[in-house]
């Protein structure tokens, strides 16, 4: 399905513009994520102007929606599925911007360079996995790379399991029991990382799934 949609993007000027804007949004959200993590990991929050960058993502989303609506209204042979898919993609990217903003807001409350104490290595592993997902998603979307999309989905599953495991340990006082401040910060950060990962996963599933299954695991054709 995604291969056919890519061909339509190349044929329709408005759709091509909307698709390029979605890719710009992905790159922008990746930069926001990198800077948000750096802010949390530094001593004192960095001056990132994250709110104006988030507003820019919102503007891109609205512009993509406007182009899709215009395409559907004026095209002699509009493709509603294409418009729905692209609209779903930019909604997920916009939500990534919101969660990177949450990480920066968390950093503003932390007066020290954040580390996860005794589970720092595990937190860094989740953080690095999400960073790798960002590196892969834009090229995968641009090229309709099914195998990379599947790999991103699998990586999200790993992130989800790891985050839930560490949250249970935090809840039961098995780790960071002597430092409530770090424990709370760690729990929030892990949850934000999982949500960013989930939205990247949703974008990836648009490459392998029809619109109605975006965000869900790929289903073999014989099960459809």
Secondary structure, 3 states (H helix, E strand, C coil): CHHHHHHHHHHCHHHHHHHHHHHHHHHHHHHHHHHHHHHHHCCCCCCCCHHHHHHHHHHHHHHHHHHHHHHHHHCCCCCHHHHHHHHHHHHHHHHHHHHHHHHHHHHHHCCCCCCCHHHHHHHHHHHHHHHHHHHHHHHHHHHCCHHHHHHHHHHHHHHHHHHHHHHHHHHCCCCCCCCHHHHHHHHHHHHHHHHHHHHHHHHHHHHHCCHHHCCCCCCCHHHC
